[in-house]
Amino acid sequence: MRRYLLIPVACLGLYQPLHAKPDAASLERGKAVYQSCIACHGPDGKGVKAGTLQMAPTLHGSYYLQSKKGYKALTALLLKGVLKENAKYVQAMLSLEGALNDQQVADVITYITTEFKGTPQVATPAQIASYRKELASVTSPYKRRDLTAMQMLENVPKLLSNVTYKLYDGKFEELPNFNQLTPVREGSFENDVISLKPFSDIKKPFALEIEADLSIEKEGPYRFFLTSDDGSALAINGETVVGNDGIHPEVTANLTEDLAEGEHTLKLLYFDAGGQRKLALGVQSSKLAAHLPVYVTDSKPSAQKKKASNYDPIILAPATADAAMVQRTYFSDVGKKLPRAFAIALPGDQSVIWSAETLNVEAIGKGGFLNAAKHWNGRGSASEWIAEKKSGIFGGMAIQNLDSLDSSWLEIPTQSILHERDKAQPEKSITYSHLHPDAQFLGYSVDGKDFPTFRYTYKDALITDSFGVVGDSKSPSIKRTITFDRKLPDNTYFRVSTKPVAPMEAPNIYGTESDITLIIEGAKILNRPKGDAIAKVDGSTPLIIEYIWK
């Protein structure tokens, strides 16, 4: 599973300038220091082989040697070491913090980035000393994913500058008209980093008006995420692009904005009505990094005690624009509890929620995928589905055999058992969801681009349910293909929608009550008196459903 990175704006743009060319003396000193590394990495940097095993990874083209704007991650790797998390390499990267001084670390960085196909760095002892001090509290080796996150910091352009704030007293239930208020404090953020830390001394409710210059190096779509407790709003060039107003617990809102290359104005509004405080602003775009979409967060929690559920956002998205992503998780924000759900991100900023209990699509969304912060922290909890548009006209058992068209459709299979440990009420029963006795979920597989195919049985038939994308990049739609390996019993139906659908002029095209239009191949749609839409299937031909956003 890919876990996408939270990159603090605090670190953007604060790098030492790179010199044009390393000097010969530094390279020679660095080569001498590197002699202590050759037992594992080899004199050629390609890694020493021990039979079929490899002592350490090759340094040629290593990601950690590719930083364009600094070398903090590489310094952290050398000083603290890397945790051995699997058996891929025989040796772990040991800490060299006590073995090397600042000059030696600087020289070996200069040497290995120049010699082994990295981005040549002219490291300085002063900068190493600064990093050493900053990393002093780290007492154990790094996990590789944490070093990767740190490395990402060094390849992201600086986004914000001239960041100022105005602080207002008052208890608000929604964002006020700041033009009618008089600030009680004004100032700028250190290093242009938006944070609630400067206001940790304030114990009563307040409001903030934050302004900054936003620099965009490459034009294109940028998705802004705004997380707050309580209300907030974000305006770019004077127009609101994300609204998250009102008194509420931590909530994330998001919206995509097409931005031209150059300078823009940014205004962030926020108020705290009491209790927990939270403010996080992020931007995600393939324009920001060559390797992964990057989520940037530039806020920190206040001095108040942080609840276990109050975590910085972890925004998930596919690695590339033409790939998918599958996240197994628990869901409760699609109108029902789905303990065995799969969230699927698809190209075109589309997503699908599929349940292993009903073996069916439960919802379809567009614009944003998941905030997995709660899933990855504490004891784990439900992921937050952050799609801008959500179509909830789906759900219930995917396939069912009906005695008549008036028969009830099973929404979620349930079973009741006696709660034997309840001494006060020994006859009390509890009801819980379970898999249908006629169906068995068999798991899923993904192709080379991570597009999923789910497999399950219904009675004796093997059924696959796969997802892809059709259409151009401006108006993509979701294509779902359901196949059967044998004939199905008579009167077997597939549930297409929990609401009636309306036939349109073109054949096999149906309108819905939501933002979705359906194109159906392989079966005819029937609106039942019960209020849903089903399709009779016999197993002789695939059922293909295309979900088109209006």
Secondary structure per residue as TSV (DSSP state, phi and psi in degrees):
chain	resnum	aa	ss	phi	psi
A	1	M	-	360.0	138.3
A	2	R	-	-88.9	135.8
A	3	R	-	-116.3	123.5
A	4	Y	-	-91.7	160.0
A	5	L	-	-101.2	141.1
A	6	L	E	-94.6	118.0
A	7	I	E	-118.6	108.9
A	8	P	E	-65.7	134.1
A	9	V	G	-65.0	-17.8
A	10	A	G	-54.0	-28.7
A	11	C	G	-99.0	-0.9
A	12	L	T	-82.8	127.9
A	13	G	T	84.1	5.5
A	14	L	-	-106.0	53.2
A	15	Y	-	-114.6	154.8
A	16	Q	-	-72.8	141.0
A	17	P	-	-66.3	145.4
A	18	L	-	-86.1	136.9
A	19	H	-	-78.4	157.5
A	20	A	S	-66.8	-38.8
A	21	K	S	-152.3	132.1
A	22	P	-	-63.8	144.9
A	23	D	-	-86.1	155.6
A	24	A	H	-62.2	-35.8
A	25	A	H	-65.3	-42.9
A	26	S	H	-64.8	-41.4
A	27	L	H	-63.0	-39.4
A	28	E	H	-67.9	-42.4
A	29	R	H	-65.1	-40.0
A	30	G	H	-64.5	-37.0
A	31	K	H	-63.4	-38.2
A	32	A	H	-65.5	-41.3
A	33	V	H	-64.8	-37.7
A	34	Y	H	-64.6	-18.4
A	35	Q	G	-58.8	-26.3
A	36	S	G	-77.1	-5.6
A	37	C	G	-103.1	-12.2
A	38	I	H	-72.2	-19.3
A	39	A	H	-60.9	-30.1
A	40	C	H	-106.9	-45.7
A	41	H	H	-88.9	-15.8
A	42	G	-	82.3	154.8
A	43	P	T	-63.7	-26.5
A	44	D	T	-92.3	0.2
A	45	G	S	76.2	8.4
A	46	K	S	-94.1	-1.3
A	47	G	-	90.8	132.7
A	48	V	-	-84.5	132.6
A	49	K	E	-87.5	139.7
A	50	A	E	-123.5	82.9
A	51	G	T	70.1	-122.5
A	52	T	T	-88.2	-5.2
A	53	L	E	-97.0	162.5
A	54	Q	E	-122.1	131.5
A	55	M	S	-67.3	-42.1
A	56	A	S	-155.3	161.1
A	57	P	-	-70.4	157.8
A	58	T	-	-66.8	146.5
A	59	L	-	-92.8	-11.8
A	60	H	T	-68.6	117.2
A	61	G	T	72.1	12.7
A	62	S	-	-55.1	140.1
A	63	Y	G	-58.0	-34.6
A	64	Y	G	-75.4	-5.6
A	65	L	G	-104.2	9.4
A	66	Q	-	-107.2	8.5
A	67	S	-	-62.3	139.6
A	68	K	S	-99.7	-19.0
A	69	K	S	-130.0	13.1
A	70	G	-	168.5	-174.4
A	71	Y	-	-148.2	35.4
A	72	K	H	-65.4	-45.2
A	73	A	H	-62.5	-41.7
A	74	L	H	-67.1	-38.0
A	75	T	H	-63.9	-43.7
A	76	A	H	-61.4	-40.4
A	77	L	H	-61.6	-44.2
A	78	L	H	-71.2	-42.7
A	79	L	H	-72.6	-42.7
A	80	K	H	-103.6	-19.8
A	81	G	-	84.8	175.9
A	82	V	B	-126.4	131.4
A	83	L	-	-66.2	135.5
A	84	K	-	-81.3	108.7
A	85	E	-	-104.8	-9.8
A	86	N	S	-155.8	-174.8
A	87	A	S	-100.0	20.6
A	88	K	S	-64.3	-37.8
A	89	Y	S	-124.3	148.2
A	90	V	S	-68.7	-44.1
A	91	Q	S	-104.3	146.4
A	92	A	-	-90.6	154.8
A	93	M	B	-77.1	113.6
A	94	L	-	-83.7	157.3
A	95	S	-	-70.4	133.3
A	96	L	-	-112.4	16.1
A	97	E	T	-58.7	-42.5
A	98	G	T	-85.3	-16.0
A	99	A	T	-89.6	-28.0
A	100	L	-	-118.2	138.2
A	101	N	-	-88.0	-180.0
A	102	D	H	-63.6	-39.4
A	103	Q	H	-64.1	-42.7
A	104	Q	H	-65.8	-41.1
A	105	V	H	-63.1	-44.5
A	106	A	H	-60.9	-43.2
A	107	D	H	-67.8	-41.8
A	108	V	H	-70.0	-32.6
A	109	I	H	-65.1	-44.5
A	110	T	H	-58.6	-42.4
A	111	Y	H	-69.2	-51.7
A	112	I	H	-71.5	-32.8
A	113	T	H	-70.8	-27.8
A	114	T	H	-83.2	-41.2
A	115	E	H	-80.4	-32.3
A	116	F	T	-113.7	44.1
A	117	K	T	59.7	40.4
A	118	G	S	-99.3	-167.6
A	119	T	-	-92.5	107.8
A	120	P	-	-54.0	129.8
A	121	Q	-	-118.5	139.3
A	122	V	-	-104.2	88.0
A	123	A	-	-73.9	146.9
A	124	T	-	-116.9	145.3
A	125	P	H	-58.0	-35.4
A	126	A	H	-63.2	-41.3
A	127	Q	H	-70.1	-37.6
A	128	I	H	-62.2	-41.5
A	129	A	H	-61.0	-39.2
A	130	S	H	-64.9	-45.2
A	131	Y	H	-63.7	-40.3
A	132	R	H	-60.5	-42.3
A	133	K	H	-66.1	-42.5
A	134	E	H	-64.3	-32.7
A	135	L	T	-95.8	9.0
A	136	A	T	-60.1	-31.5
A	137	S	T	-77.6	-11.1
A	138	V	-	-79.4	118.5
A	139	T	-	-113.8	1.1
A	140	S	S	-135.0	162.6
A	141	P	-	-61.2	153.7
A	142	Y	B	-79.5	147.0
A	143	K	-	-77.8	148.2
A	144	R	H	-59.9	-37.5
A	145	R	H	-64.8	-31.6
A	146	D	H	-72.2	-35.9
A	147	L	H	-67.0	-36.9
A	148	T	H	-62.4	-42.0
A	149	A	H	-61.9	-42.5
A	150	M	H	-63.7	-39.3
A	151	Q	H	-64.3	-37.5
A	152	M	H	-59.2	-33.7
A	153	L	H	-56.8	-34.7
A	154	E	T	-83.9	-1.7
A	155	N	T	-118.3	8.1
A	156	V	S	-103.8	133.2
A	157	P	-	-69.1	153.7
A	158	K	-	-69.8	130.6
A	159	L	-	-100.2	-40.3
A	160	L	E	-113.0	144.9
A	161	S	E	-148.2	163.6
A	162	N	E	52.0	48.6
A	163	V	E	-86.3	117.1
A	164	T	E	-124.3	163.7
A	165	Y	E	-139.9	157.9
A	166	K	E	-130.9	130.4
A	167	L	E	-107.5	136.5
A	168	Y	E	-126.2	137.0
A	169	D	E	-79.1	153.8
A	170	G	-	138.8	153.7
A	171	K	-	-104.3	118.1
A	172	F	-	-120.1	150.4
A	173	E	S	-105.7	-11.1
A	174	E	S	-154.6	168.0
A	175	L	-	-60.2	128.6
A	176	P	-	-80.9	172.8
A	177	N	-	-81.6	100.5
A	178	F	G	-65.2	-22.6
A	179	N	G	-66.4	-19.9
A	180	Q	G	-96.9	2.8
A	181	L	-	-111.5	157.0
A	182	T	-	-111.1	122.8
A	183	P	-	-67.2	146.0
A	184	V	S	-99.6	-12.0
A	185	R	E	-155.4	138.4
A	186	E	E	-133.0	152.2
A	187	G	E	178.2	-169.8
A	188	S	E	-126.9	157.3
A	189	F	-	-88.4	138.3
A	190	E	G	-60.8	130.7
A	191	N	G	58.8	23.4
A	192	D	G	60.3	33.8
A	193	V	-	-105.8	115.6
A	194	I	-	-69.9	129.7
A	195	S	-	-157.4	152.2
A	196	L	S	-87.3	-5.3
A	197	K	G	-56.9	-40.4
A	198	P	G	-63.2	-12.4
A	199	F	G	-112.9	17.4
A	200	S	T	-69.1	-17.1
A	201	D	T	-79.5	-10.9
A	202	I	-	-89.0	120.7
A	203	K	-	-100.2	-10.6
A	204	K	S	-107.1	166.8
A	205	P	-	-59.4	153.0
A	206	F	E	-157.9	173.3
A	207	A	E	-133.5	152.9
A	208	L	E	-128.2	141.5
A	209	E	E	-122.4	113.2
A	210	I	E	-115.0	131.9
A	211	E	E	-125.8	147.0
A	212	A	E	-157.8	162.6
A	213	D	E	-92.6	134.1
A	214	L	E	-112.1	119.6
A	215	S	E	-102.2	124.2
A	216	I	E	-113.2	117.0
A	217	E	S	-80.4	-32.8
A	218	K	S	-132.3	128.3
A	219	E	-	-68.2	153.8
A	220	G	E	151.5	-175.2
A	221	P	E	-79.6	135.1
A	222	Y	E	-127.7	126.9
A	223	R	E	-96.3	123.2
A	224	F	E	-100.2	133.0
A	225	F	E	-113.3	135.5
A	226	L	E	-131.8	113.9
A	227	T	E	-111.6	131.1
A	228	S	E	-154.3	156.2
A	229	D	E	-145.4	92.8
A	230	D	S	-106.3	-112.4
A	231	G	-	-78.4	153.5
A	232	S	E	-158.8	165.6
A	233	A	E	-158.2	151.9
A	234	L	E	-126.9	131.2
A	235	A	E	-122.6	133.8
A	236	I	E	-114.8	127.1
A	237	N	T	54.2	37.0
A	238	G	T	84.0	-2.3
A	239	E	E	-116.6	134.1
A	240	T	E	-67.7	126.0
A	241	V	E	-110.6	-22.5
A	242	V	E	-140.6	127.5
A	243	G	E	-117.2	134.8
A	244	N	E	-146.4	50.5
A	245	D	-	-83.0	169.9
A	246	G	S	96.3	169.8
A	247	I	S	-85.8	121.6
A	248	H	-	-163.2	160.9
A	249	P	S	-70.9	-174.2
A	250	E	S	-58.1	119.9
A	251	V	E	-136.1	141.4
A	252	T	E	-111.0	127.3
A	253	A	E	-116.9	154.1
A	254	N	E	-151.6	156.6
A	255	L	E	-160.2	146.4
A	256	T	E	-97.1	136.9
A	257	E	E	-130.0	130.7
A	258	D	E	-81.4	121.9
A	259	L	E	-120.3	138.1
A	260	A	-	-81.6	157.5
A	261	E	S	-63.5	139.1
A	262	G	E	126.6	-160.6
A	263	E	E	-94.7	140.6
A	264	H	E	-135.5	162.0
A	265	T	E	-99.2	144.7
A	266	L	E	-129.2	133.7
A	267	K	E	-130.7	128.9
A	268	L	E	-119.6	123.9
A	269	L	E	-111.9	143.1
A	270	Y	E	-154.7	146.0
A	271	F	E	-139.7	146.4
A	272	D	E	-112.5	122.6
A	273	A	-	-95.7	2.0
A	274	G	S	121.2	163.3
A	275	G	S	78.3	-141.3
A	276	Q	-	-67.8	150.6
A	277	R	-	-121.1	135.7
A	278	K	E	-154.0	133.2
A	279	L	E	-150.3	118.5
A	280	A	E	-138.9	129.0
A	281	L	E	-117.5	133.3
A	282	G	E	-139.2	162.3
A	283	V	E	-140.6	137.5
A	284	Q	E	-127.2	129.3
A	285	S	-	-162.8	143.2
A	286	S	T	-68.4	-11.8
A	287	K	T	-78.2	-12.7
A	288	L	S	-89.3	-24.1
A	289	A	-	-150.0	150.1
A	290	A	S	-79.4	-23.3
A	291	H	S	-99.4	-46.5
A	292	L	S	-140.0	154.6
A	293	P	-	-61.4	143.5
A	294	V	-	-117.7	129.8
A	295	Y	E	-101.3	123.5
A	296	V	E	-105.9	126.0
A	297	T	E	-118.5	134.4
A	298	D	-	-128.0	37.0
A	299	S	-	-132.2	159.6
A	300	K	-	-131.8	153.8
A	301	P	-	-66.3	157.6
A	302	S	-	-75.2	-179.2
A	303	A	S	-74.8	-8.5
A	304	Q	S	-65.0	157.4
A	305	K	-	-61.5	130.2
A	306	K	-	-87.0	122.6
A	307	K	-	-71.0	156.8
A	308	A	T	-62.5	-24.6
A	309	S	T	-90.8	-2.7
A	310	N	-	-101.6	89.1
A	311	Y	-	-119.7	153.5
A	312	D	-	-60.6	142.3
A	313	P	-	-60.9	144.2
A	314	I	-	-121.2	99.0
A	315	I	E	-90.6	124.4
A	316	L	E	-99.1	147.3
A	317	A	-	-162.1	157.2
A	318	P	-	-60.3	155.9
A	319	A	S	-67.8	-34.9
A	320	T	S	-133.9	164.7
A	321	A	T	-66.1	-22.2
A	322	D	T	-104.0	11.7
A	323	A	-	-109.4	165.9
A	324	A	-	-110.7	178.1
A	325	M	E	-154.5	139.1
A	326	V	E	-120.4	128.8
A	327	Q	E	-125.2	117.1
A	328	R	E	-79.3	126.2
A	329	T	E	-160.3	175.9
A	330	Y	E	-101.2	137.2
A	331	F	E	-125.4	142.1
A	332	S	-	-137.4	2.2
A	333	D	S	-108.7	27.7
A	334	V	S	-117.7	25.3
A	335	G	S	90.6	-2.5
A	336	K	S	-159.7	163.5
A	337	K	-	-87.3	127.1
A	338	L	E	-126.4	87.7
A	339	P	E	-70.6	-20.8
A	340	R	E	-121.6	64.3
A	341	A	E	-108.0	157.7
A	342	F	E	-125.1	127.3
A	343	A	E	-98.9	130.0
A	344	I	E	-120.0	119.4
A	345	A	E	-93.5	133.8
A	346	L	E	-125.9	157.5
A	347	P	T	-55.5	157.8
A	348	G	T	81.1	17.6
A	349	D	T	60.4	37.2
A	350	Q	E	-109.0	158.2
A	351	S	E	-149.7	155.8
A	352	V	E	-133.4	137.5
A	353	I	E	-107.4	120.0
A	354	W	E	-122.1	133.8
A	355	S	E	-105.6	132.3
A	356	A	T	-78.6	-8.3
A	357	E	T	-86.9	-43.9
A	358	T	T	-93.2	-13.2
A	359	L	T	59.0	38.1
A	360	N	E	-148.1	161.1
A	361	V	E	-68.3	131.3
A	362	E	E	-102.2	-26.2
A	363	A	E	-166.3	157.2
A	364	I	E	-130.9	139.4
A	365	G	E	-134.9	168.1
A	366	K	E	-145.8	134.6
A	367	G	S	91.8	89.5
A	368	G	-	90.2	154.4
A	369	F	-	-121.8	-94.4
A	370	L	E	-128.5	143.8
A	371	N	E	-104.7	106.5
A	372	A	-	-98.2	20.4
A	373	A	H	-58.2	-46.8
A	374	K	H	-69.3	-31.2
A	375	H	H	-67.5	-29.7
A	376	W	H	-102.1	1.5
A	377	N	S	-125.5	158.2
A	378	G	T	58.4	-132.7
A	379	R	T	-89.5	1.1
A	380	G	-	85.3	145.9
A	381	S	-	-159.7	-171.7
A	382	A	-	-65.8	139.7
A	383	S	-	-75.5	154.7
A	384	E	E	-100.5	120.7
A	385	W	E	-82.7	116.4
A	386	I	-	-109.3	23.2
A	387	A	-	-61.2	140.9
A	388	E	S	-69.4	-45.7
A	389	K	E	-108.3	135.7
A	390	K	E	-134.4	124.2
A	391	S	E	-106.2	114.8
A	392	G	-	-108.4	35.5
A	393	I	-	-93.6	20.0
A	394	F	-	-120.2	169.3
A	395	G	-	129.8	178.6
A	396	G	S	82.3	167.6
A	397	M	-	-53.0	135.4
A	398	A	S	-64.6	-42.8
A	399	I	E	-135.9	141.4
A	400	Q	E	-156.5	149.0
A	401	N	E	-99.0	122.3
A	402	L	-	-108.5	135.5
A	403	D	S	-68.6	-36.6
A	404	S	S	-152.9	166.1
A	405	L	T	-70.2	-10.6
A	406	D	T	-91.9	-2.0
A	407	S	S	-66.2	148.4
A	408	S	-	-72.4	143.3
A	409	W	-	-91.3	133.2
A	410	L	-	-76.4	120.0
A	411	E	S	-77.6	-64.1
A	412	I	S	-134.1	125.2
A	413	P	-	-60.3	134.7
A	414	T	E	-131.5	162.4
A	415	Q	E	-147.0	145.2
A	416	S	E	-114.2	140.4
A	417	I	E	-136.3	156.3
A	418	L	E	-71.3	138.5
A	419	H	-	-88.2	84.0
A	420	E	T	-63.8	-24.7
A	421	R	T	-84.9	-4.8
A	422	D	-	-81.6	95.3
A	423	K	S	-66.7	-34.1
A	424	A	S	-71.7	-34.6
A	425	Q	-	-131.1	73.8
A	426	P	T	-64.1	-19.3
A	427	E	T	-93.1	-0.8
A	428	K	-	-67.4	136.5
A	429	S	E	-112.7	153.2
A	430	I	E	-119.9	147.1
A	431	T	E	-111.4	135.8
A	432	Y	E	-140.9	157.4
A	433	S	E	-79.9	150.0
A	434	H	-	-155.8	168.8
A	435	L	-	-73.4	146.1
A	436	H	-	-64.6	138.8
A	437	P	T	-62.4	-24.8
A	438	D	T	-87.6	-5.2
A	439	A	E	-126.0	152.5
A	440	Q	E	-144.2	118.5
A	441	F	E	-74.7	131.6
A	442	L	E	-112.7	6.1
A	443	G	E	99.1	-164.7
A	444	Y	E	-150.5	163.8
A	445	S	E	-133.3	162.4
A	446	V	E	-127.0	152.7
A	447	D	-	-89.3	-166.9
A	448	G	T	-64.5	-18.5
A	449	K	T	-108.9	13.1
A	450	D	-	70.9	20.4
A	451	F	-	-75.4	130.1
A	452	P	E	-91.5	152.2
A	453	T	E	-129.3	117.8
A	454	F	E	-91.8	146.3
A	455	R	E	-127.3	136.1
A	456	Y	E	-156.3	165.5
A	457	T	E	-111.6	146.0
A	458	Y	E	-128.1	117.5
A	459	K	T	54.8	-116.2
A	460	D	T	-104.6	2.1
A	461	A	E	-91.5	138.1
A	462	L	E	-90.3	126.4
A	463	I	E	-122.3	136.5
A	464	T	E	-116.2	145.4
A	465	D	E	-132.0	106.6
A	466	S	E	-118.9	157.6
A	467	F	E	-130.7	139.0
A	468	G	E	-148.8	-172.2
A	469	V	E	-131.0	136.8
A	470	V	E	-126.5	166.9
A	471	G	S	94.3	174.7
A	472	D	-	-84.9	175.7
A	473	S	S	-67.4	-22.5
A	474	K	S	-82.6	-28.6
A	475	S	S	-140.4	64.5
A	476	P	-	-75.0	155.0
A	477	S	E	-133.8	163.9
A	478	I	E	-94.4	129.5
A	479	K	E	-110.7	124.3
A	480	R	E	-116.9	129.4
A	481	T	E	-122.7	121.2
A	482	I	E	-111.1	122.8
A	483	T	E	-117.3	157.0
A	484	F	E	-130.7	139.9
A	485	D	S	-93.2	-0.5
A	486	R	S	-163.1	173.2
A	487	K	-	-66.1	146.8
A	488	L	-	-102.4	157.6
A	489	P	-	-58.9	155.5
A	490	D	T	-58.0	151.9
A	491	N	T	60.9	38.5
A	492	T	E	-97.8	132.4
A	493	Y	E	-128.3	151.7
A	494	F	E	-112.7	131.2
A	495	R	E	-84.9	120.5
A	496	V	E	-93.0	-37.1
A	497	S	E	-156.5	147.4
A	498	T	S	-80.4	-8.1
A	499	K	S	-120.8	157.8
A	500	P	-	-62.7	153.1
A	501	V	-	-116.7	155.7
A	502	A	E	-114.5	117.6
A	503	P	E	-59.3	138.9
A	504	M	-	-107.1	179.2
A	505	E	S	-62.5	-44.4
A	506	A	S	-72.1	146.2
A	507	P	T	-66.5	145.7
A	508	N	T	66.5	14.5
A	509	I	E	-113.4	134.8
A	510	Y	E	-135.1	136.2
A	511	G	E	-87.9	156.8
A	512	T	-	-130.2	174.0
A	513	E	S	-78.3	-5.7
A	514	S	S	-108.4	-161.9
A	515	D	S	-84.2	14.1
A	516	I	E	-111.8	135.8
A	517	T	E	-109.9	141.4
A	518	L	E	-110.3	139.4
A	519	I	E	-118.6	123.9
A	520	I	E	-116.1	130.8
A	521	E	E	-126.8	138.9
A	522	G	S	100.3	-4.0
A	523	A	S	-166.5	159.5
A	524	K	-	-100.9	145.1
A	525	I	E	-91.7	140.1
A	526	L	E	-128.2	123.9
A	527	N	E	-85.0	122.8
A	528	R	-	-92.5	157.3
A	529	P	T	-59.0	-23.5
A	530	K	T	-68.4	-15.5
A	531	G	S	104.0	2.5
A	532	D	-	-112.9	176.8
A	533	A	E	-120.7	126.9
A	534	I	E	-129.5	163.3
A	535	A	E	-130.2	131.0
A	536	K	E	-77.3	129.2
A	537	V	-	-126.2	140.5
A	538	D	-	-117.6	-2.0
A	539	G	S	89.3	-3.2
A	540	S	S	-82.7	-17.9
A	541	T	S	-145.6	148.4
A	542	P	-	-64.2	151.4
A	543	L	E	-103.3	120.4
A	544	I	E	-117.1	124.9
A	545	I	E	-123.6	126.5
A	546	E	E	-109.0	128.2
A	547	Y	E	-103.8	113.1
A	548	I	E	-111.6	128.7
A	549	W	E	-78.7	133.2
A	550	K	-	-70.8	360.0
